[in-house]
Amino acid sequence: MKQSLARLLISASALFATIVQAQDVKSVDANRAYLDARRVGRVFTADVGGGYSSGPTRFAKAGVYVNPDWVIEGYYEESRTWFFGRLTSRGVRSRNFWNANLYTNAGIIQRRVSGRNMFLDMASSTFSGVDTRYEINYWDIGPEFAVGSQWQWSAFQAGIDWAGVYWPVYASAADITRTENDVVTTKRANDDIEPEPSAKLLRVYAGFSI
């Protein structure tokens, strides 16, 4: 009698555990389906936006869905700063969704710097007493990483890169053009530029996916 009751209890426990496990799996699958539902079947995505990236910036990106939680995209960005002049960036990034909205971006970016350094102009003109202007041109390359959120309404989407960083690992030598009393001279710096990281904050965008 006791052995039969023990066997019954063991069998009931095993059955209960199996049912709970099945329910958990079903719950996870249902949640996964909910998270993916707004992106399932989408192939192409494109966005435009603006924010901060070493200065006020505007950008455009377009990509393809590998699966509902993974997008490979091409990226182009333009920024302007008082210190660096004009910056243009282009690269390839991987966007991975971790739930319905949260994603991370990781990629390789090449940035080109071209423009006047206003601080150097003022310092040189003040010191020499001669109107002097400098223009610098160089490029660097490195990884970029960002964390963001995206919201989807049918084909329309909007999102924001909350915070990110671009970390150049290599920079070229710089071509420096100096204009002094309308006389222009150009030289190449002997040493490569020392790469410096830059923050990327609150980059808002909107677009569509099909």
C-alpha positions in Angstrom: 0.0 0.0 0.0 2.7 2.5 1.0 4.8 1.5 -2.0 1.8 2.0 -4.3 1.1 5.4 -2.8 4.8 6.4 -3.1 4.8 5.3 -6.8 1.6 7.4 -7.3 3.1 10.4 -5.7 6.3 10.1 -7.8 4.3 9.7 -11.0 2.1 12.7 -10.1 5.1 14.8 -9.4 6.7 13.9 -12.7 3.5 14.6 -14.6 3.2 18.0 -12.8 6.8 18.9 -13.6 6.3 18.0 -17.3 3.1 20.1 -17.5 4.9 23.1 -15.9 7.9 22.8 -18.1 5.6 22.6 -21.2 3.8 25.7 -20.1 7.0 27.5 -19.5 8.2 26.6 -23.0 4.9 27.7 -24.5 5.1 31.0 -22.5 8.6 31.7 -23.8 7.6 30.8 -27.4 4.5 33.1 -27.1 6.6 35.9 -25.7 9.2 35.4 -28.5 6.4 35.5 -31.1 5.1 38.7 -29.6 8.5 40.4 -29.6 9.1 39.4 -33.2 5.6 40.0 -34.6 6.1 43.6 -35.7 9.3 42.7 -37.5 8.5 39.2 -38.9 8.6 39.2 -42.7 10.4 42.5 -43.1 13.3 42.6 -45.5 14.4 46.2 -46.0 14.6 49.2 -43.6 15.7 52.8 -44.1 15.9 55.8 -41.7 17.0 59.5 -41.5 17.7 61.4 -38.3 19.9 63.8 -36.3 21.5 64.3 -32.9 24.9 64.7 -31.4 28.1 63.1 -32.6 31.2 65.3 -31.8 28.8 68.1 -32.7 25.3 68.5 -34.3 24.9 65.7 -36.8 22.5 64.4 -39.4 22.6 60.8 -40.8 20.9 58.2 -43.0 21.0 54.5 -42.8 19.5 51.6 -44.8 19.7 47.9 -44.1 18.4 44.4 -44.7 16.9 42.0 -42.1 18.8 38.8 -41.6 16.0 37.7 -39.2 13.4 39.6 -37.2 16.0 40.5 -34.5 19.1 41.2 -36.7 19.7 43.9 -39.3 22.8 44.6 -41.3 22.9 48.2 -42.4 25.0 50.8 -44.2 25.4 54.1 -42.5 26.3 57.7 -43.5 26.7 60.7 -41.2 27.7 64.4 -41.4 28.7 66.5 -38.4 30.1 70.0 -37.8 32.2 71.2 -34.9 34.1 74.4 -34.0 37.2 72.5 -33.4 37.3 69.8 -36.1 35.4 71.4 -39.0 33.4 69.0 -41.1 33.2 65.3 -40.3 31.7 62.6 -42.6 31.4 59.0 -41.5 30.4 55.9 -43.4 30.4 52.3 -42.3 28.6 49.0 -41.8 26.8 48.1 -38.6 25.0 45.1 -37.1 21.8 46.0 -35.2 20.6 43.3 -32.8 17.3 43.5 -31.0 17.2 42.0 -27.4 13.4 42.5 -26.9 10.6 44.3 -28.5 12.4 47.7 -28.5 15.9 47.5 -27.1 18.8 47.0 -29.5 22.6 47.4 -29.7 24.5 48.6 -32.7 28.1 47.5 -33.4 30.1 48.2 -36.5 33.2 49.5 -38.3 33.2 53.2 -39.2 35.5 55.3 -41.3 35.5 59.0 -40.5 36.9 61.8 -42.7 37.8 65.1 -41.1 38.1 68.2 -43.3 37.7 71.8 -42.4 39.0 74.8 -40.6 40.2 74.7 -37.0 38.7 78.0 -35.7 40.8 78.0 -32.4 44.0 77.5 -34.3 43.1 80.3 -36.7 42.5 82.8 -33.9 45.6 81.8 -31.9 47.9 82.1 -35.0 46.4 85.4 -36.1 46.6 86.9 -32.7 50.2 85.8 -32.2 51.5 86.8 -35.6 49.3 89.8 -36.3 48.6 88.4 -39.8 45.3 86.9 -41.0 46.0 83.2 -40.9 43.7 80.3 -41.7 44.3 76.6 -41.4 42.5 73.7 -43.0 43.1 70.1 -42.0 42.3 66.9 -43.8 42.7 63.3 -42.5 40.7 60.1 -41.9 40.5 57.5 -39.2 38.8 54.2 -38.8 37.5 52.1 -35.9 34.6 50.4 -34.1 31.4 52.0 -33.0 29.0 50.8 -30.3 25.6 52.2 -29.3 22.5 51.3 -27.3 19.1 52.3 -28.5 15.3 51.8 -28.7 13.0 51.5 -31.7 9.2 51.5 -31.9 7.3 50.0 -34.8 3.8 50.9 -36.1 3.0 48.8 -39.2 5.6 50.0 -41.8 6.5 53.2 -39.9 9.2 53.2 -37.3 11.0 55.7 -35.0 13.9 55.3 -32.6 16.8 56.8 -30.7 20.4 55.8 -30.1 20.6 56.7 -26.4 24.3 56.6 -26.1 27.3 55.3 -28.0 31.0 55.7 -28.7 33.2 55.7 -31.7 36.8 54.6 -31.0 39.2 55.1 -33.8 42.1 52.6 -33.8 44.0 54.2 -36.7 44.3 57.7 -38.1 46.1 58.8 -41.2 48.7 61.6 -41.5 47.1 65.0 -42.0 47.3 67.3 -45.0 47.4 70.8 -43.5 46.7 73.9 -45.7 47.7 77.3 -44.4 46.5 80.6 -46.0 48.4 83.6 -44.8 47.7 87.0 -46.6 46.2 85.0 -49.5 49.3 82.9 -49.8 48.4 79.2 -49.7 50.9 76.5 -48.6 50.1 72.8 -48.1 52.2 70.2 -46.2 51.7 66.7 -44.9 52.2 66.1 -41.2 55.2 63.8 -40.5 53.3 61.8 -37.9 49.8 60.2 -38.0 47.1 61.9 -36.0 46.6 60.4 -32.5 43.1 58.7 -32.6 40.7 59.9 -30.0 37.3 58.5 -29.1 34.1 60.5 -29.5 30.7 60.2 -27.8 27.4 59.8 -29.7 24.3 60.9 -27.8 20.5 61.1 -28.4 20.5 60.4 -32.1 16.8 60.4 -33.0 15.6 58.9 -36.3 12.4 57.9 -38.2 11.8 55.8 -41.3 10.1 52.7 -42.6 10.6 49.0 -43.1 8.9 46.6 -45.6 
